[in-house]
């Protein structure tokens, strides 16, 4: 149930990776998380996504969402496998079962 989110573009420079998505995450607002939210609830999808990203990679230090762009900061830079892991978390946000 639910459609996967597709990446339209992925770029990383130093400690920051930017994922441009085919879905709007925040409407016109922006959201920023410097740590995993303690209780994101079930209907705050941006907070749920941030919680999952922090859980998937212990080197992530910040998640920032603005419309259909997601900026993730990671200590030590980005290797291809780390980018792919975060990309998989993003893609599965709205998937409830396969």
Residue, then its C-alpha position, 0 to 999 in steps of 0.5 A: x500500500x502506498x507509492x514509493x517516493x522516487x528521487x529525481x536527483x541526488x547530489x552530495x558535496x562534503x557532508x551534505x547530500x540533497x535529495x530532490x524528490x517527486x513528492x512534496x514533503x512539507x508544502x511551503x513550510x520547512x522542517x529541520x531536525x538536529x536529532x531524531x524526534x522523540x515522538x513523531x506521531x503517525x501523521x507528521x510524515x516529515x518527522x517520521x522520515x527524520x526519525x527513520x533517517x537518524x535510525x538508519x545512519x548514526x553519522x547523520x547529524x541533521x535533516x532539513x526538508x523544504x517542499x520536495x527537497x531533502x538535505x541530510x548532513x552526515x559526519x564524514x561525508x557521503x559514500x555511495x552506500x550511505x546515500x543509497x541507504x538514506x535513499x531507500x529510507x526516503x523511498x519507503x516512507x509511504x510504503x506500509x507493506x509490499 
